[in-house]
Amino acid sequence: MGQGKQNIKNSIQSKTNIDKQITLQQRTLFIVGAIVLVLLSAIWIWKSIEVNQLNTQAEEAQLELKEKASAQLMQSHKTHLVLLAKPFVWALRTELLNKNLGQVNQYLNEMVKEKGMLRIMIANPKGTIIASTNKKDEGQPFTSAGNQASLTTDEISVELAKDSTLVMTSPIMGFNNRLGTLLIKYSAAKP
């Protein structure tokens, strides 16, 4: 009987050791699992932050590129308006010297049909609009559409008015005097 008790005692002790080992293995497995979950969560959060930063940088770069392209496009429109003004003013000059206001109006009406053209007018040296694509403008002071300084400057100027509208003014010079001032309003907005 002594031997039987000893065997039972050894069996119980052995079972307790096995239970302790299983519990220790479960605890170790749980700790390792928790560490893996924490690491995976940390990596996921880190990568999410990194992706968000890259998206923000890409959006900023895209916005900067759009602004740069818009500025270059606006500069291109200004350059083209100046190039257009020179021969157009020469044609108008010839007709104004011949006092052919009917032909001047025809030139204005044909030009305003071009894409982007909003309004074209000519003011005499006194600042009164003598020809316009909008007949309501005729007889009105030039300052109702343009600025006073444009009536005296001897250079072509192009200014951004509002909502992508460019206002180009150019003097129309005779042989030794000013015949008038040309004003063109042009929409540089996207089609």
HELIX and SHEET records of a PDB file:
HELIX    1   1 GLY A    2  LEU A   97  1                                  96    
HELIX    2   2 LEU A  101  MET A  111  1                                  11    
HELIX    3   3 LYS A  135  ASP A  137  5                                   3    
HELIX    4   4 PHE A  142  SER A  144  5                                   3    
HELIX    5   5 GLN A  148  LEU A  151  5                                   4    
SHEET    1   A 5 ILE A 129  SER A 132  0                                        
SHEET    2   A 5 MET A 117  ALA A 123 -1                                        
SHEET    3   A 5 ARG A 178  SER A 187 -1                                        
SHEET    4   A 5 THR A 165  MET A 173 -1                                        
SHEET    5   A 5 SER A 157  LEU A 160 -1                                        
END                                                                             
